[in-house]
Amino acid sequence: MKTVSRIMLAATLIGSVALTGCAYNSSSPDVYTASQAQREETVRMATVESVRGVKISSNNGQPSGLGAIGGGALGGVAAGSAIGGGNGSIIAGIIGGLAGAVAGNAVENSVATKNGLEITVRLDNGDLRAITQTSNGEVFQAGERVRLLSSGGVTRVTH
C-alpha cells in the first residue's frame, strides 16, 4: 500500500471515530443527562395551543468539517487508485476527493438533524410559551393539558 493511501485511510478512520462522539445529542423529553437526574424540577400545567414539526440540528447549523474531510479522503483514495495511472489517476483523485467532500458534508448534516416539535402552550396565568424538543412519538394536540418540567434552563413538555 502506498504511503499516501495509508495516510488517507488513517485520516478517514480518525474522522469516523471522531464523528461517533458527536452522534448523540438529545433534546428528547425522555432522555436525561446524569447531571439532570435526581434534581428537582418545577412543574407547571398548561394547555397546548399549537404543534408544528421542525428539524433540530445538533451541530447548530455549523458542520464540524469531519464529514467533508473523511468523505474527501475516502473519495480521493477510491477514485485515485481505481481510475487510470499517472496524471489520469491524479485528476481522478482530485475529482473523487471533491465529490467525496460534498457527499461527506451532506451525510454529516443529515446525521446531525432530527425531527422535532415546536409546542406552543398557554400557561394557567395566560402567558404563552413555545418549547422545542425532539419528537419521541408522544402526540400533542391543541386543547389538551400538558405538564412543563423545567430545571436549569431546560423545559420539557410531557403528558
N, C-alpha and C positions, 0 to 999 in steps of 0.2 A: 504494500500500500504506500502511495506517495506521502511525503511529509505534509504537503498541503491538504490532502484528503484527510489525514489523521487530525490535523488542526481543525478542519471544518467539522468533522464528526464530533470531536471533543466540544466544540462551541455549541453544536446542536444539542448534545446531551446536557450540558450545563444549563443552557437556556430552557430546556424542557423541565429539568428538575426545579429550576427557579420558578417557573410558572405554576408548578403544583402548589407552592406555598401561597399563591395568590388566588387559587381556585375557589376557596371557601370563605365568603364574607356574607353573612346573613343579616337581613333586617326582618326576618320572619317573626311573627308573634309567638311561634312555638320554640324558638331557639334562644337560649340564654347563654351568655358567656359565664365563665367561672366567677368573675368579679360581680356579675349581676345576681347570682344565686344567693339565697339567704339574705336578701336585702329587702327592707320594707318598701312597698310601692304605694303611691297614692292611687286610690280607685275613685273614679268619677263615672257617673251614669250619664248617658247621652242618647240622643235619637239620631239615626242615620238620615241625612238629608239627601246625599247622592254618593254614588260609587262609580268610578271610571277606571278602566285598565290603563296602566302606564308601564314603561320599561325602566328598570333600575340598573344603572351602570355602577358596578363595584369599583371601577377604576376611575371614577369621576370624569369620564369622558376623555381621559388622557392615557392612552396605551403606554405601557412601560417600554415598548420597543423590543421586548424579548421575542414576541411573536414574529416581528419583521426580521430580526436578526437570525432567529432559528430557521424561519422559512427561507430566508435568503441563502443561508449557508447550505441548507439541505437542497434547495433548488439549484444552486451553483454547482455543488458536487455531483448531483444526479445528472444534470444536463451536460456538464463539462466532461464527465467521464463516459457518458453514453453516446455522445454525438461527435463524430469527426475526430480529427487529430490535428495537432499544431494550432494554427490560427483559427480553424473551424471549432476546435474544442474550446478555445479561449472565448470566442464570441458566443458559443452556446452556453458556456458557464456564466457569462455576464447576463445574458437574456434569462437564463434559468434562475439566476440569483435575484434579478429584479422581479420576475414573476413570483418566485417563492416568497420574497419580502412582502409583496402586496397580499398574497394569499395568507401568509402568517399573521399579518396585521389584522386581516378580516376575521381570522379564526380567533385571535386574542380578543377582539371586540365582541364577537359572538359569545364566547365563553364568559366574558365579564358582564353580560347583560342578562337580567332575569325579568320575568313577568311580575308585575306588582299591581297594587291597588292604591288609588288615592281616595280615601274615605272622608267625606265631609260630614261632620256631626254638629248637632246643636246641643250644647250643654243645658242642664236644667235651669241655669241662670240666664239663658238666652244667647250666650256667646257662641259664635261659630268657630270651629277648629277643623283643620284638614290634616290628616295623618297619612303618610305614605309608607307602605310596608309591602314586603314580598307576598305574593299570592301563595297560600298554602292549601287551597281547596275550600277554605271556610268561605261561605257565601254570606254577603251582607246585602240587605235590601233597604231601600228608602222606607222610612217609617218604623223600622224595628229598633228596639232598645239594645244598646251595647254597653260594654264596660271599657273605659280608657284606663290603662295601667301605666302610670308614669313614675320614673325614677331616674335620677341623674341625667335629665335632658332627653331621655328616650321614652317615647309613648307608644304603646301597642293598643290596637283595637281588638277586642275579643267578645264572645258571647257570654 
